[in-house]
Amino acid sequence: MDLLNTLVDKGLRRELPTRDEALAVLATSDDELLDVVAAAGKVRRQWFGRRVKLNYLVNLKSGLCPEDCSYCSQRLGSKAEILKYTWLKPDQASEAAAAGLAGGAKRVCLVASGRGPTDRDVDRVSDTIKAIKDQNEGVEVCACLGLLSDGQAERLRTAGADAYNHNLNTSESTYGDITTTHTYADRVDTVEKAHAAGLSACSGLIAGMGESDEDLVDVVYALRELDPDSVPVNFLIPFEGTPLAKEWNLTPQRCLRILAMVRFVCPDVEVRIAGGREVHLRTMQPLALHLANSIFLGDYLTSEGQAGKADLDMIADAGFEVEGTDEVTLPEHRGSGACGSAGVCGSGDSEASPEARTDLVAVRRRGAGTDLAPNA
């Protein structure tokens, strides 16, 4: 396909595709899918070889959130039967992180529910970052605490944080349909605060919330403009008890097209397959490794992932290798350091409506905040 040849050439030159080209990737047919994966795979290998970076989530505070994000099982008014607990102590969080690091994770993502941290919360997380770094040489720590106030990003950086995550989630034009308690501009502001403080910015999206192809392209182009180092691509987990519980809009093929589009728009950026990959990619997960160079190992915030050993086996069986702590994730031209410094970012097919797979949505009952061993 001329389209794919053009996109590969642009990706190898780090040149931005046109919006029409990005939309055309999402509109390709199932007959063309392997060609799309192969083309985007060339761009992925150019900048990241066959390395896969492993990340591990630690949920520092679960549930009890005052925000009304429709996709979230921790939202205000959620009836999802998830774990609810307040702040883990630094030693508890460090112990939880150790399980993921033992499984090969290179980055620990410290996440807390809520609109944003108080100054006292920043102190708590700073103590946790220190505890994790004191016990694990070479580990990267990313904080994800919601909307930041002035000066908080700088304090996290001083405490040893390497990165800050705050996702845009969906396009600006549809953001108000998903969340009303804060704005799209609030999210952009937090990513910019992280950048300004010298943190590696991490910002991505959630696919499967009923958005159009244009919405997906809009948010990925907005991410490219914001210039984060890593772009997590989440696939909506439709939790019972949330407003989007009935939104089963994704097929494995659709997920692969979305990941390919993100790779073409953000060619030299860490593209991470995040929440929902087991639910929506299912047996097609190994193909997604040809598009993304980063995944989460084990469980997520409020849902269970596949066994950590299964992740490691999948990576090896697909011919990829786990990225070591001594390897720099990003290409040299994007900067140096543990995470690399700032750089670029992150339906057309007439397929049948996907069948709901509620049997694959497992609420997390283990790991942080429980007496059960974590899955890593």
Secondary structure by P-SEA (a helix, b strand, c coil): caaaaaaaaaaaacccccaaaaaaaaaccccaaaaaaaaaaaaaaaccccbbbbbbbbbccccccccccccccccccccccccccccccaaaaaaaaaaaaaacccbbbbbbbcccccaaaaaaaaaaaaaaaaaccbbbbbbbccccccaaaaaaaaacccbbbbbccccccccccccccccaaaaaaaaaaaaaaccbbbbbccccccccaaaaaaaaaaaaaacccbbbbbcccccccccccccccccaaaaaaaaaaaaaaccccccccccccccccccaaaaaaacccbbbcccccccccccaaaaaaaaaaacccccccccccccccccccccccccccccccccccccccccccccccccccccccccc
